[in-house]
Amino acid sequence: MYRKKLFGYRIIKCIILKEKCVKMAEVFSEWLEKLKSKVDISEVVSSYVHLEEKGSRKWACCPFHHEKTPSFCVHSQTQTYYCFGCHVGGDVITFVQEIEHTDFMGAVKILADKYHVEIPDFSKRDGNSALKKHKDKLYEMMRETANYFHLNLMGDAGKPAREYLLKRGISAQTARIFGLGYSIGKQQLVAYLISKGYTKEEMQEAGLTDMSQNGSCIDTMAGRLIVPIINNLKQVIAFGGRVLDDSKPKYKNTRETILFNKSKEIFGQHSVKRLKLEEPVNELIMVEGYMDVISLFQSGVRNAIASMGTALTVEQSKLIKRYVNKVIICYDGDSAGQKATMRGLDILYAEGLDVRVVSLPDNLDPDEYVRKYGKDSYLKLLVEAKPLFEHKLNVIASKYDMSSPQEKGKYAVEAMNTIKVLEDPAMIEAYIGYVSKQTGLSIETLKQQFDQSETPVIQIAKPENNVSMTAFDRAVRYVLYGLFGGVENAKCDCDLSQYITDANQKSLYDLYRAKKDSGLNTLEELMKEEENNIEVRPVLDEGSKIGDEIANTYFDDCVKKIIKEGDKKRKRALTKAIDSEQDEEARYIMISQLAQTKKQ
């Protein structure tokens, strides 16, 4: 009976929810028509391209493809546009989506802000309107902070940072384009923002400050060159900081906040968007760091972007897809950079992108290479970029001794498994021929091996096969996430190795202890272990579940849980060992250990 009542309640709840959704859709539709009635498509388009009036229509060179004769038409009467060259068209929202490389709601927000139309609150939660106002204030504070840092850089106090930029070949003009800045010290930013009416709580919420050991509020980027991180709507959402010497860590990003989710952002969007308005952009170059992007821009390579110090994510690949259909991966030449390259390939390929890979020689990063050899040499490397599967096959081949028949056979088996995911018969045949040339094996033999191979599944994220999900494991993972820099100021003075029994988790904890004194216990260092340790991805996933506002408290609770549960495990193990031990002296020693454990 109870289940029937519960089932009936759920049906009624679903009906009510559906009615609410229908009502909200009607209200939003009415509001959208109101917004469109205030928007003039000619005015919007003319803010991006020059329009010339001819008859009842206005014409321009299309902003979506390169042309010399105008074929892009705007019809004011119908409030639509159409290009007779590339055959794109739509209304004003479609235009903003395409030109700003954003989604539907992103375009709506841009238009609403431009025409000062308030977006209605459709959230079920009370206070959403207040939350929006609060976020808008934080965005304004971030913009104010970026301006403050930039003025520091250009002023007398910024001389050390300017000298550093000069040494790296970065001009004052490039510094202005990217809004580069300098953080003078630990207290100056705090005092400045307070004078502008912002609170210390707001600074901390936006990731600008931390609490020192004595309880004072300090700038997290003190003494660093500052790089603003700007989102798709041209809002400053975070900052990156680079030390001016060789101290560690060299780079530091704003922690994740209400404004900033690093797995969903790409550095360099604003310069790429500006470039697309000036000339056709058919491909993007994905590099590792923001200094690579800035240095390439300085050399004249303006279509570079960078992930936010994380392994490439699905969200980032979708964002890239909005701009281009082709991406060239150009990570650092060291082994860690090569591993990062391999991690990102399948994600980009699964999104339908044409993926190419550049391998830089002599362990150089793109910044170093372009400064040493120049733009033309770098562009030549890009032209020679290997297609995704050719690069994969070359990497696989490097693992085997091709002079050994047995090793050559093993390579052929792995190579056929690799190209099995291809759907185009012509591509499959071409790569079978490629492997035949590498190995000297006949095409017929390789085709037989191909037919016997199982089609692999492209893994977008490393699966947690045979990985336990107990509360204790989750606590260990979050503590590891915190110790590797995922939680600001996370500390654990006791040795947890005696409690961590999982071999993969223990390996990561040992890695943390080996790197903490050198300041290399960062999430970037952790992610380099992803290929070798199945626990890395669960650790990162566990860390992403907890908001920054409770992160430190949750971290401390997890440490306590590890110690408490670890002691329980030790007691159970000792009790079991005591019961089975026949030697009286050994039993006495174990009983003493058990008593000591209980006392602790």
FILODREN-463187 format. One record per residue (C-alpha): x, z, y; chain; residue in one letter. Coordinates in steps of 0.1 Angstrom, whole numbers, plus 5000, padded with zeros to 4 digits. Each point is the difference from the previous one (the first is absolute). Layout:
<atoms>
X / Z / Y / A / a
...
</atoms>
This chain:
<atoms>
5000 / 5000 / 5000 / A / m
5028 / 5009 / 5024 / A / y
5017 / 4967 / 4993 / A / r
4968 / 4981 / 5007 / A / k
4996 / 5018 / 5033 / A / k
5036 / 4994 / 5009 / A / l
4996 / 4963 / 4991 / A / f
4969 / 4997 / 5021 / A / g
5017 / 5017 / 5030 / A / y
5029 / 4975 / 4998 / A / r
4975 / 4971 / 5000 / A / i
4983 / 5014 / 5031 / A / i
5034 / 5006 / 5016 / A / k
5010 / 4964 / 4993 / A / c
4967 / 4987 / 5015 / A / i
5005 / 5021 / 5032 / A / i
5036 / 4989 / 5002 / A / l
4990 / 4963 / 4996 / A / k
4974 / 5004 / 5028 / A / e
5026 / 5015 / 5023 / A / k
5024 / 4972 / 4993 / A / c
4974 / 4974 / 5007 / A / v
4991 / 5018 / 5033 / A / k
5037 / 5002 / 5010 / A / m
5004 / 4963 / 4992 / A / a
4971 / 4992 / 5023 / A / e
5014 / 5021 / 5028 / A / v
5035 / 4985 / 4996 / A / f
4985 / 4965 / 5000 / A / s
4982 / 5007 / 5033 / A / e
5031 / 5015 / 5015 / A / w
5021 / 4970 / 4989 / A / l
4976 / 4976 / 5017 / A / e
5002 / 5021 / 5031 / A / k
5038 / 4998 / 5000 / A / l
5000 / 4962 / 4995 / A / k
4976 / 4996 / 5029 / A / s
5025 / 5016 / 5023 / A / k
5030 / 4980 / 4986 / A / v
5009 / 4965 / 5014 / A / d
5019 / 4982 / 4973 / A / i
5017 / 4978 / 5026 / A / s
5013 / 5030 / 5018 / A / e
5013 / 5015 / 4968 / A / v
5017 / 4968 / 4988 / A / v
5015 / 4993 / 5034 / A / s
5019 / 5034 / 4998 / A / s
5020 / 4984 / 4972 / A / y
5002 / 4963 / 5008 / A / v
4994 / 4978 / 5030 / A / h
4966 / 4983 / 5000 / A / l
4991 / 4968 / 5019 / A / e
4964 / 4991 / 5006 / A / e
4988 / 4965 / 4989 / A / k
4963 / 4994 / 5002 / A / g
4980 / 5028 / 4984 / A / s
5030 / 5013 / 4980 / A / r
5034 / 5015 / 5006 / A / k
5032 / 4988 / 4982 / A / w
5034 / 5013 / 4991 / A / a
5029 / 4995 / 4976 / A / c
4990 / 5020 / 4969 / A / c
5015 / 5035 / 4998 / A / p
4998 / 4998 / 4962 / A / f
5021 / 4969 / 4993 / A / h
5027 / 4982 / 5020 / A / h
4988 / 4969 / 5019 / A / e
5008 / 4981 / 5032 / A / k
4965 / 4985 / 5007 / A / t
4971 / 5025 / 5005 / A / p
4976 / 4999 / 4971 / A / s
4988 / 5036 / 5003 / A / f
4965 / 5001 / 5016 / A / c
4979 / 5029 / 5014 / A / v
4963 / 4996 / 5004 / A / h
4987 / 5025 / 5026 / A / s
4963 / 4992 / 4993 / A / q
5002 / 5009 / 4963 / A / t
5029 / 5026 / 5005 / A / q
5020 / 4983 / 4972 / A / t
5033 / 4983 / 4995 / A / y
5013 / 4972 / 4978 / A / y
5033 / 4983 / 4994 / A / c
4998 / 4963 / 4990 / A / f
5036 / 5001 / 4988 / A / g
5001 / 5030 / 4976 / A / c
4962 / 5003 / 4996 / A / h
4997 / 5037 / 5008 / A / v
4971 / 5013 / 5019 / A / g
4975 / 5028 / 5006 / A / g
4988 / 5024 / 5026 / A / d
5019 / 5024 / 5023 / A / v
5004 / 5027 / 4973 / A / i
5015 / 4974 / 4976 / A / t
5023 / 4988 / 5027 / A / f
5013 / 5035 / 5008 / A / v
5004 / 5007 / 4963 / A / q
5022 / 4969 / 4996 / A / e
5020 / 5003 / 5032 / A / i
5006 / 5038 / 4996 / A / e
5005 / 4999 / 4962 / A / h
4975 / 5028 / 4995 / A / t
4968 / 5007 / 4980 / A / d
4964 / 4998 / 5012 / A / f
4998 / 5035 / 5014 / A / m
5034 / 4997 / 5016 / A / g
4988 / 4969 / 5019 / A / a
4968 / 5018 / 5009 / A / v
5020 / 5030 / 5014 / A / k
5022 / 4977 / 5020 / A / i
4970 / 4983 / 5016 / A / l
4982 / 5033 / 5006 / A / a
5030 / 5014 / 5018 / A / d
5005 / 4969 / 5021 / A / k
4964 / 5000 / 5012 / A / y
4996 / 5038 / 5001 / A / h
4973 / 5002 / 4974 / A / v
4998 / 5033 / 4980 / A / e
5000 / 4995 / 4963 / A / i
4971 / 5021 / 4984 / A / p
5008 / 5028 / 4976 / A / d
4989 / 4990 / 4965 / A / f
5018 / 5028 / 4982 / A / s
4981 / 5025 / 4979 / A / k
5022 / 5028 / 5013 / A / r
4992 / 5018 / 5031 / A / d
5026 / 5000 / 5027 / A / g
5013 / 4965 / 4993 / A / n
4996 / 4990 / 5036 / A / s
5020 / 5030 / 5010 / A / a
5027 / 4990 / 4975 / A / l
5002 / 4965 / 5015 / A / k
5005 / 5015 / 5035 / A / k
5026 / 5023 / 4986 / A / h
5019 / 4971 / 4983 / A / k
4997 / 4980 / 5032 / A / d
5017 / 5028 / 5018 / A / k
5028 / 5002 / 4975 / A / l
5005 / 4962 / 5003 / A / y
5003 / 5005 / 5038 / A / e
5025 / 5028 / 4994 / A / m
5020 / 4977 / 4977 / A / m
5001 / 4973 / 5026 / A / r
5011 / 5025 / 5026 / A / e
5027 / 5012 / 4977 / A / t
5013 / 4965 / 4994 / A / a
5002 / 4994 / 5037 / A / n
5019 / 5033 / 5004 / A / y
5025 / 4992 / 4973 / A / f
5006 / 4965 / 5015 / A / h
5006 / 5014 / 5035 / A / l
5025 / 5024 / 4984 / A / n
5018 / 4971 / 4985 / A / l
5003 / 4981 / 5033 / A / m
5009 / 5031 / 5020 / A / g
5033 / 5019 / 5004 / A / d
4994 / 5022 / 4969 / A / a
4995 / 4969 / 4978 / A / g
5036 / 4987 / 5004 / A / k
5011 / 5010 / 4965 / A / p
4970 / 4982 / 4985 / A / a
5006 / 4969 / 5022 / A / r
5037 / 4999 / 4989 / A / e
4988 / 5002 / 4964 / A / y
4976 / 4971 / 5005 / A / l
5028 / 4980 / 5017 / A / l
5023 / 5006 / 4971 / A / k
4973 / 4986 / 4976 / A / r
4994 / 4970 / 5023 / A / g
4965 / 5010 / 5012 / A / i
4993 / 4989 / 5036 / A / s
4980 / 5018 / 5026 / A / a
4974 / 4973 / 4998 / A / q
4995 / 5005 / 4962 / A / t
4999 / 5038 / 5006 / A / a
4971 / 4994 / 5025 / A / r
4982 / 4977 / 4976 / A / i
5000 / 5025 / 4972 / A / f
4996 / 5030 / 5024 / A / g
5031 / 5017 / 4987 / A / l
5007 / 5035 / 5014 / A / g
5021 / 5031 / 4997 / A / y
4992 / 5037 / 4993 / A / s
5022 / 5021 / 5022 / A / i
4995 / 5034 / 4983 / A / g
4977 / 5024 / 4981 / A / k
4980 / 5013 / 5030 / A / q
4998 / 4973 / 5026 / A / q
4972 / 4980 / 4984 / A / l
4979 / 5031 / 4995 / A / v
5003 / 5010 / 5036 / A / a
4992 / 4965 / 5012 / A / y
4968 / 4996 / 4979 / A / l
4988 / 5035 / 5010 / A / i
5004 / 4989 / 5037 / A / s
4977 / 4970 / 4991 / A / k
4973 / 5023 / 4986 / A / g
5007 / 4998 / 4963 / A / y
5001 / 5031 / 4977 / A / t
5027 / 5009 / 4975 / A / k
4974 / 4998 / 4973 / A / e
4993 / 4964 / 5009 / A / e
5037 / 4992 / 4999 / A / m
5004 / 5015 / 4966 / A / q
4969 / 4982 / 4987 / A / e
5014 / 4966 / 5011 / A / a
5033 / 5008 / 4983 / A / g
5020 / 5002 / 5032 / A / l
5011 / 5036 / 4996 / A / t
5008 / 5027 / 4975 / A / d
5003 / 5038 / 5000 / A / m
5036 / 5013 / 5000 / A / s
5010 / 5031 / 4980 / A / q
4995 / 5021 / 5031 / A / n
4965 / 4987 / 5005 / A / g
5007 / 4977 / 5029 / A / s
4986 / 4964 / 5003 / A / c
5028 / 4974 / 4998 / A / i
5002 / 4962 / 5001 / A / d
5005 / 4986 / 4964 / A / t
5021 / 4971 / 5013 / A / m
5024 / 5019 / 5023 / A / a
5032 / 4981 / 5006 / A / g
4989 / 4968 / 4983 / A / r
4995 / 4964 / 5011 / A / l
4962 / 4995 / 5000 / A / i
4981 / 4971 / 4985 / A / v
4962 / 4999 / 5007 / A / p
4978 / 4990 / 4970 / A / i
4971 / 4979 / 5012 / A / i
4969 / 4992 / 4980 / A / n
4978 / 4969 / 4998 / A / n
4981 / 5010 / 5030 / A / l
5032 / 5004 / 5021 / A / k
4997 / 5038 / 5000 / A / q
5031 / 5022 / 4996 / A / v
4993 / 5020 / 4968 / A / i
5034 / 5015 / 4992 / A / a
5037 / 4999 / 5007 / A / f
5032 / 4993 / 4981 / A / g
5033 / 5017 / 5010 / A / g
5036 / 4989 / 4993 / A / r
5030 / 5023 / 5006 / A / v
5027 / 4987 / 5022 / A / l
5028 / 5011 / 4977 / A / d
5006 / 5002 / 4962 / A / d
4981 / 5033 / 4995 / A / s
4973 / 5002 / 4973 / A / k
4972 / 4990 / 4997 / A / p
5006 / 4969 / 5020 / A / k
4964 / 4991 / 5003 / A / y
4969 / 5021 / 5005 / A / k
4963 / 4990 / 5003 / A / n
4971 / 5019 / 5014 / A / t
4983 / 5018 / 4971 / A / r
4966 / 4986 / 4989 / A / e
4973 / 5011 / 5024 / A / t
4964 / 4993 / 5010 / A / i
5013 / 4969 / 5018 / A / l
5027 / 4989 / 4976 / A / f
5000 / 4990 / 4963 / A / n
5033 / 4984 / 4993 / A / k
4988 / 4982 / 4968 / A / s
4975 / 4980 / 5021 / A / k
5022 / 4990 / 5029 / A / e
5027 / 4974 / 5006 / A / i
5026 / 5002 / 5027 / A / f
5003 / 4969 / 5022 / A / g
4964 / 4989 / 5001 / A / q
4997 / 4999 / 5038 / A / h
5030 / 4976 / 5004 / A / s
4988 / 4978 / 4971 / A / v
4965 / 4997 / 5016 / A / k
5016 / 4990 / 5033 / A / r
5022 / 4974 / 4983 / A / l
4969 / 4985 / 4982 / A / k
4985 / 4993 / 5034 / A / l
5031 / 4982 / 5011 / A / e
5008 / 4979 / 4969 / A / e
4990 / 4995 / 4964 / A / p
5011 / 5028 / 4976 / A / v
4999 / 4988 / 4964 / A / n
5020 / 5029 / 4984 / A / e
5009 / 5036 / 5006 / A / l
5033 / 5016 / 4990 / A / i
4996 / 5035 / 4985 / A / m
5030 / 5023 / 5006 / A / v
5005 / 5037 / 4993 / A / e
5005 / 5016 / 5034 / A / g
4988 / 4997 / 5036 / A / y
5036 / 4996 / 5012 / A / m
5002 / 4969 / 4978 / A / d
4969 / 4986 / 5017 / A / v
5014 / 5007 / 5035 / A / i
5034 / 4986 / 4993 / A / s
4986 / 4968 / 4985 / A / l
4977 / 4997 / 5030 / A / f
5030 / 5003 / 5022 / A / q
5017 / 4972 / 4982 / A / s
4970 / 4977 / 5004 / A / g
4983 / 5006 / 4966 / A / v
4967 / 5013 / 5012 / A / r
4978 / 4999 / 4969 / A / n
5014 / 5031 / 4983 / A / a
4980 / 5031 / 4990 / A / i
5008 / 5032 / 4981 / A / a
4982 / 5024 / 4978 / A / s
4999 / 5036 / 5012 / A / m
5027 / 5014 / 4978 / A / g
4978 / 4999 / 4969 / A / t
4997 / 4978 / 4969 / A / a
4979 / 4970 / 5009 / A / l
4963 / 5008 / 4997 / A / t
4968 / 4980 / 4992 / A / v
4987 / 5008 / 5035 / A / e
5032 / 4986 / 5016 / A / q
4998 / 4968 / 4980 / A / s
4964 / 4995 / 5011 / A / k
5011 / 5004 / 5036 / A / l
5028 / 4974 / 4995 / A / i
4974 / 4976 / 4985 / A / k
4981 / 5001 / 5033 / A / r
5030 / 4984 / 5018 / A / y
5015 / 4976 / 4975 / A / v
4999 / 4986 / 4964 / A / n
5038 / 5002 / 4995 / A / k
5023 / 5030 / 5001 / A / v
5038 / 5002 / 4995 / A / i
5013 / 5033 / 4987 / A / i
5034 / 5008 / 5015 / A / c
5009 / 5036 / 4992 / A / y
5035 / 5015 / 5001 / A / d
5026 / 4987 / 4977 / A / g
5007 / 5034 / 4983 / A / d
4985 / 5009 / 4966 / A / s
4973 / 5022 / 5015 / A / a
4989 / 4971 / 5022 / A / g
4998 / 4977 / 4970 / A / q
4978 / 5025 / 4981 / A / k
4977 / 5001 / 5030 / A / a
4999 / 4962 / 5000 / A / t
4988 / 5000 / 4964 / A / m
4973 / 5026 / 5006 / A / r
4985 / 4980 / 5028 / A / g
4999 / 4966 / 4984 / A / l
4970 / 5004 / 4977 / A / d
4979 / 5016 / 5027 / A / i
5005 / 4971 / 5023 / A / l
4995 / 4975 / 4972 / A / y
4968 / 5016 / 4990 / A / a
4987 / 4996 / 5035 / A / e
5004 / 4963 / 4997 / A / g
5031 / 4997 / 5022 / A / l
5028 / 4974 / 4995 / A / d
5029 / 5024 / 4995 / A / v
5037 / 4991 / 5005 / A / r
5031 / 5023 / 4997 / A / v
5033 / 5000 / 5018 / A / v
5029 / 5019 / 4986 / A / s
5026 / 5010 / 5027 / A / l
5036 / 5000 / 4990 / A / p
5026 / 5029 / 5003 / A / d
4973 / 5027 / 5000 / A / n
4991 / 4991 / 5036 / A / l
4966 / 5007 / 5015 / A / d
4983 / 4974 / 5022 / A / p
5012 / 5017 / 5032 / A / d
5036 / 5000 / 4989 / A / e
4999 / 4965 / 4987 / A / y
4985 / 4983 / 5031 / A / v
5025 / 5019 / 5022 / A / r
5029 / 4990 / 4978 / A / k
4991 / 4963 / 4992 / A / y
4974 / 4991 / 5026 / A / g
4965 / 4986 / 5001 / A / k
5008 / 4966 / 4986 / A / d
5016 / 5014 / 4969 / A / s
4971 / 5024 / 4994 / A / y
4975 / 4972 / 5004 / A / l
5019 / 4979 / 4974 / A / k
4996 / 5030 / 4976 / A / l
4963 / 4999 / 5006 / A / l
4998 / 4963 / 4992 / A / v
5017 / 5007 / 4968 / A / e
4977 / 5029 / 4991 / A / a
4991 / 5000 / 4963 / A / k
4963 / 4997 / 4989 / A / p
4987 / 5032 / 4984 / A / l
5003 / 4991 / 4964 / A / f
5034 / 4983 / 5003 / A / e
5012 / 5032 / 5016 / A / h
4985 / 5021 / 4972 / A / k
5016 / 4979 / 4973 / A / l
5034 / 5003 / 5017 / A / n
4997 / 5037 / 5002 / A / v
4991 / 5002 / 4963 / A / i
5029 / 4977 / 4991 / A / a
5024 / 5023 / 5018 / A / s
4992 / 5027 / 4975 / A / k
5012 / 4980 / 4970 / A / y
5034 / 4986 / 4989 / A / d
4991 / 4963 / 4998 / A / m
5031 / 4992 / 4980 / A / s
4986 / 5020 / 4971 / A / s
4974 / 4982 / 4978 / A / p
4981 / 5033 / 4994 / A / q
4999 / 5009 / 5037 / A / e
4990 / 4965 / 5009 / A / k
4971 / 5002 / 4975 / A / g
4988 / 5033 / 5014 / A / k
5001 / 4985 / 5035 / A / y
4979 / 4970 / 4989 / A / a
4973 / 5024 / 4985 / A / v
4998 / 5020 / 5032 / A / e
5000 / 4969 / 5022 / A / a
4971 / 4984 / 4980 / A / m
4980 / 5033 / 5004 / A / n
5007 / 4999 / 5038 / A / t
4987 / 4965 / 5006 / A / i
4970 / 5005 / 4977 / A / k
4980 / 5012 / 5031 / A / v
5002 / 4966 / 5016 / A / l
4967 / 4980 / 4997 / A / e
5013 / 4966 / 5012 / A / d
5012 / 4979 / 4969 / A / p
5024 / 4981 / 5022 / A / a
5016 / 5032 / 5013 / A / m
5003 / 5013 / 4964 / A / i
5017 / 4969 / 4988 / A / e
5024 / 4999 / 5030 / A / a
5010 / 5036 / 4993 / A / y
5004 / 4995 / 4963 / A / i
5024 / 4971 / 5009 / A / g
5018 / 5024 / 5024 / A / y
5005 / 5025 / 4972 / A / v
5011 / 4973 / 4977 / A / s
5028 / 4990 / 5024 / A / k
5011 / 5037 / 5004 / A / q
5001 / 5006 / 4962 / A / t
5006 / 4966 / 4984 / A / g
4970 / 5006 / 4978 / A / l
4977 / 4971 / 4993 / A / s
4968 / 4997 / 5019 / A / i
4981 / 4998 / 4967 / A / e
5015 / 5034 / 4989 / A / t
4991 / 5016 / 5033 / A / l
4964 / 4986 / 4999 / A / k
4996 / 5016 / 4965 / A / q
5012 / 5033 / 5014 / A / q
4977 / 4996 / 5030 / A / f
4970 / 4995 / 4977 / A / d
5008 / 5031 / 4981 / A / q
5005 / 5021 / 5032 / A / s
4972 / 5023 / 5012 / A / e
4987 / 4996 / 5035 / A / t
5013 / 5029 / 5020 / A / p
4979 / 5018 / 5026 / A / v
5015 / 5001 / 5034 / A / i
5002 / 5036 / 5009 / A / q
4992 / 5007 / 5037 / A / i
5008 / 5036 / 4996 / A / a
5020 / 5017 / 4972 / A / k
4975 / 5014 / 4975 / A / p
5000 / 5036 / 4991 / A / e
5002 / 4994 / 4962 / A / n
5003 / 5031 / 4980 / A / n
5004 / 5021 / 5032 / A / v
4982 / 5033 / 4999 / A / s
4976 / 5010 / 5027 / A / m
4998 / 5038 / 4998 / A / t
4997 / 5022 / 5030 / A / a
5035 / 5011 / 4994 / A / f
5013 / 4964 / 5000 / A / d
4981 / 4993 / 5032 / A / r
5016 / 5030 / 5016 / A / a
5035 / 4989 / 4989 / A / v
4994 / 4965 / 5014 / A / r
4988 / 5012 / 5033 / A / y
5030 / 5023 / 5004 / A / v
5023 / 4972 / 4991 / A / l
4982 / 4978 / 5026 / A / y
5005 / 5028 / 5026 / A / g
5037 / 5006 / 4992 / A / l
5008 / 4963 / 5004 / A / f
4987 / 5001 / 5035 / A / g
4963 / 4993 / 4995 / A / g
4990 / 5033 / 5016 / A / v
5016 / 5009 / 5032 / A / e
5021 / 5033 / 4999 / A / n
4992 / 5005 / 4963 / A / a
5024 / 5025 / 4985 / A / k
5004 / 5017 / 4967 / A / c
5029 / 5025 / 4997 / A / d
4996 / 5009 / 4963 / A / c
5013 / 4979 / 4971 / A / d
4970 / 4982 / 4984 / A / l
5021 / 4983 / 4972 / A / s
4993 / 5029 / 4976 / A / q
4963 / 4993 / 5003 / A / y
4999 / 4962 / 4999 / A / i
4999 / 4988 / 4964 / A / t
4991 / 4963 / 5003 / A / d
5032 / 4980 / 4998 / A / a
4991 / 4974 / 5026 / A / n
4988 / 5027 / 5025 / A / q
5032 / 5020 / 4993 / A / k
5021 / 4969 / 5006 / A / s
4984 / 4996 / 5035 / A / l
5005 / 5037 / 5008 / A / y
5037 / 4997 / 4990 / A / d
5003 / 4970 / 5022 / A / l
4985 / 5019 / 5030 / A / y
5024 / 5029 / 4995 / A / r
5029 / 4975 / 4999 / A / a
4990 / 4983 / 5032 / A / k
4985 / 5028 / 5022 / A / k
5034 / 5012 / 5014 / A / d
5008 / 4964 / 5012 / A / s
4966 / 4996 / 5016 / A / g
4991 / 4971 / 4976 / A / l
4970 / 5017 / 4984 / A / n
4976 / 4974 / 5015 / A / t
4970 / 4981 / 4987 / A / l
5021 / 4969 / 5003 / A / e
5026 / 5014 / 4976 / A / e
4972 / 5011 / 4976 / A / l
4985 / 4965 / 5000 / A / m
5033 / 4985 / 4989 / A / k
4995 / 5019 / 4967 / A / e
4966 / 4983 / 4993 / A / e
5015 / 4975 / 4976 / A / e
5017 / 5027 / 4979 / A / n
4975 / 5029 / 5002 / A / n
4963 / 4998 / 4991 / A / i
4993 / 5031 / 5020 / A / e
5008 / 4985 / 5034 / A / v
4967 / 4982 / 5006 / A / r
4979 / 5030 / 4989 / A / p
5020 / 5022 / 5024 / A / v
4994 / 4976 / 5029 / A / l
4963 / 4997 / 4990 / A / d
4996 / 5037 / 4999 / A / e
5016 / 5004 / 5034 / A / g
4976 / 4975 / 5016 / A / s
4969 / 5021 / 4990 / A / k
5007 / 5029 / 5023 / A / i
4995 / 4998 / 5038 / A / g
5027 / 5012 / 5023 / A / d
4979 / 5028 / 5014 / A / e
5002 / 5019 / 4968 / A / i
5032 / 4985 / 4985 / A / a
5023 / 5030 / 5006 / A / n
4974 / 5026 / 4987 / A / t
4993 / 4978 / 4970 / A / y
5038 / 4996 / 4993 / A / f
5005 / 5038 / 5000 / A / d
4970 / 5004 / 4977 / A / d
5015 / 4974 / 4976 / A / c
5033 / 5018 / 4999 / A / v
4982 / 5033 / 4991 / A / k
4980 / 4982 / 4973 / A / k
5032 / 4986 / 4985 / A / i
5017 / 5034 / 4999 / A / i
4968 / 5017 / 4986 / A / k
4993 / 4974 / 4974 / A / e
5037 / 4997 / 4991 / A / g
5002 / 5037 / 4994 / A / d
4969 / 4998 / 4978 / A / k
5016 / 4972 / 4979 / A / k
5032 / 5020 / 4996 / A / r
4980 / 5031 / 4989 / A / k
4980 / 4980 / 4974 / A / r
5032 / 4983 / 4987 / A / a
5018 / 5034 / 4998 / A / l
4970 / 5016 / 4983 / A / t
4998 / 4972 / 4974 / A / k
5038 / 5002 / 4994 / A / a
4999 / 5038 / 4996 / A / i
4972 / 4997 / 4974 / A / d
5020 / 4975 / 4979 / A / s
5035 / 5016 / 5005 / A / e
5013 / 5019 / 4969 / A / q
5032 / 5013 / 5015 / A / d
4994 / 5035 / 5015 / A / e
5028 / 4997 / 5026 / A / e
4988 / 4966 / 5011 / A / a
4964 / 5013 / 5002 / A / r
5012 / 5029 / 5022 / A / y
5017 / 4977 / 5024 / A / i
4969 / 4978 / 5003 / A / m
4978 / 5030 / 5005 / A / i
5023 / 5011 / 5029 / A / s
4997 / 4965 / 5015 / A / q
4962 / 5002 / 4997 / A / l
4999 / 5034 / 5017 / A / a
5022 / 4987 / 5028 / A / q
4978 / 4969 / 5005 / A / t
4969 / 5022 / 5002 / A / k
5017 / 5023 / 5025 / A / k
5009 / 4970 / 5022 / A / q
</atoms>
